[in-house]
Amino acid sequence: MNIQLASSLKSHNTFGINATGNLAVFQSAEEIPALMEKTTNSPTLILGGGSNILFTKDPQGWIWKNEIKGIEVLDETNEHVIVRSGAGEGWHNLVMHCIRNNWGGLENLSLIPGKVGASPMQNIGAYGVEVKDVFHSLQAIRLTDGELVTFDQTGCAFGYRESIFKRKLKDQYIIVSVSFKLSKIDHKIKTAYGDIQKELEKSNIQNPSIQDISNAIISIRSSKLPDPTELGNAGSFFKNPVVSSSMADSLQEKFPELVHYPAGDSAVKLAAGWLIEKAGWKGYRRNDAGVHTKQALVLVNYGEATGQEIWQLSEDILLDVQTKFGVTLEREVNIF
Ligand code: EPU
């Protein structure tokens, strides 16, 4: 256990916000009981890679930073492998490890920032795949009594960027490991989303391997999403809103080029990035807080923006989109 009092959190959040707090870093689940004692009960905040958080104030109390590492095979057959990863392992490291071993299922989720432990929390997703599609189970420590509890698919109650850990069980558990069920043969390659097919064609690839898919995704992501080590950000700031079909129809009458996807029987998902761009915010900058020039759904910190400034910008965008389209955006990033 490593204790850092009144520590700068700038390097612990990908937005690069300069908040301050008391950090307690742990590297194994076995350290947690001692940690509970040392920091008198529950943490104020449990931090992984800090890639989906906006600090608008200094957290009081204790921040626990999960650095539990290690990737191991729990079980395997001729067709499948169950891989378990420590929650503090870098997400992209895990994806690369699986691709090197020719285990399929995570390739579309290449280059997502953050740690493995956060992946089921918000059911991370990209390019046609969500964590829930390959999730096997997770282990978490219950903060009330220190018990190790296993959660399966059903127990996690996954939804679009949602799970039980963001709702009913918020702040009650520490995820220590996550297991995934991946394919060893007959990989189900998914190329339908957006520009994947186009990207493969550029390199003349007809029968892509999981490595080819990963390369294509890395290339697409790098072309529109800013690298947090170069420009502070937390990926998509808002969720893509789901509206009724009738609402979508009337919007489409006014805006024939509206980007939308089916979302169940009488619902339609809109592209928040499109709404924000159409409202005129793409590339907007106010001091060091801005809207990314290539993806309007991503808010950025050009250097010294405060969390309050980023939050205020998001609030102004939210109100403007509401006024112009009658659609209320919901923040995807956790606001602290
Ligand atoms: N669009 C615009 N203008 C923009 C941005 C997007 O018109 O400035 C349009 C695009 O042209 C496209 C559509 O919106 O037709 C969708 O854009 P994109 O494929 O870039 O994806 P997204 O819906 O904006 C979602 C996820 C991303 C994920 C991508 C790819 C959410 C909130 N975001 O973004 O996830 O990488 O799809 O699957 O669902 C994240 O969660 O942090 C994240 C980056």
Residues whose N, C-alpha, C, O or C-beta is under 5 A from the ligand:
A	BS01	EPU	G125 A126 Y127 G128 G194 A234 G235 S236 F238 K239 N240 V259 A271 G273 W274 E277 K294 Q295 A296 L297
